[in-house]
Amino acid sequence: MKLRTGSDANHYLILYFVVLFFIAYSNAFATDIPDSTYKKTLPLLLHRPPKVMFDDRPTLLQLFVNIPDDSIKTVSIFYKTNEMSIFQEIALGKLKGAFTYKFDPGKQKGNSLSYFFVVQQLGDAVHAVPIGNSGKIKPYNQSLVDAIEYYEKRLKSLQ
């Protein structure tokens, strides 16, 4: 028959305190880990300009708006080609979650396109994209490229 010694009881007592420690301070360890979604805000207006715009094909210019639909008064695109003297305003409708404008270079003459988006809310709030460092509207400038030349250059760069 084996006699119990005090050391067996000490192991269980130590194990008990270790478990109790981790239970008591489990929240302290969790708060040290930064949460990547904490205070992450989405921009009100999101537009990704196309990498290339061709001079013979239509291009969709899409604006995603993070504003409730019932508080939006109008969404517009202002655009001009290098042969136009002033910006043209086109009101946009929502299509599949985005406000979309189909730019057709066959209908407007020019070698480049400058454009920006404006969202007017009910009340007096107005938002625009893109905004420069000075806080003023800085239109996107896209040159219209010949598709054949573009893909020939791209093919040569891959070889």
C-alpha positions, -999 to +999 in steps of 0.1 A: +000+000+000+013+033-010+011+063+013+001+096+000+026+123+004+021+160+006+038+165-028+008+149-047-015+173-031+008+202-039+008+193-076-030+195-077-030+227-057-006+243-081-026+231-111-057+245-095-041+280-091-027+280-126-062+272-141-078+298-118-052+324-129-059+318-166-097+319-160-094+351-140-071+369-165-084+355-198-099+388-209-067+406-202-049+385-228-076+389-254-075+427-252-038+428-260-045+413-295-055+441-319-087+435-338-082+443-375-119+453-379-120+476-349-129+512-360-124+503-396-145+527-416-154+525-453-152+557-474-186+573-483-177+572-520-156+545-536-145+546-572-117+526-588-106+542-621-100+517-649-064+508-656-069+515-693-096+530-714-098+521-751-107+546-778-131+521-796-148+504-767-173+515-741-161+516-705-183+514-673-174+540-647-189+528-614-193+547-581-202+528-549-219+549-523-219+541-486-249+564-478-285+552-473-305+554-505-333+574-488-309+602-479-295+606-515-309+634-536-287+630-567-256+612-579-239+628-609-208+624-630-191+654-646-170+646-676-153+662-705-129+650-733-099+671-743-121+685-772-148+698-749-146+732-732-167+725-701-178+696-680-210+678-689-232+667-660-250+633-662-274+621-635-267+585-626-291+557-617-283+528-594-276+495-612-267+463-592-256+483-562-235+509-580-241+541-598-229+535-633-221+556-663-212+539-696-187+561-714-188+554-752-158+571-770-176+566-803-202+592-793-178+618-778-147+629-797-114+632-780-081+615-769-085+617-732-113+618-706-115+639-674-143+631-649-154+632-612-184+622-593-207+643-570-233+630-545-258+654-531-277+644-500-310+656-487-303+686-467-271+704-477-244+678-477-224+673-508-197+647-514-173+643-543-146+620-555-116+624-562-105+651-537-069+664-539-047+673-510-060+708-509-096+697-504-106+706-539-120+683-566-092+669-587-107+651-617-094+617-629-076+620-662-076+590-685-061+588-719-079+568-745-057+541-759-058+521-792-066+485-781-044+469-807-014+490-799-020+484-761-021+446-764+009+445-788+030+465-763+018+443-735+026+411-754+061+424-762+067+432-725+058+397-715+083+381-739 
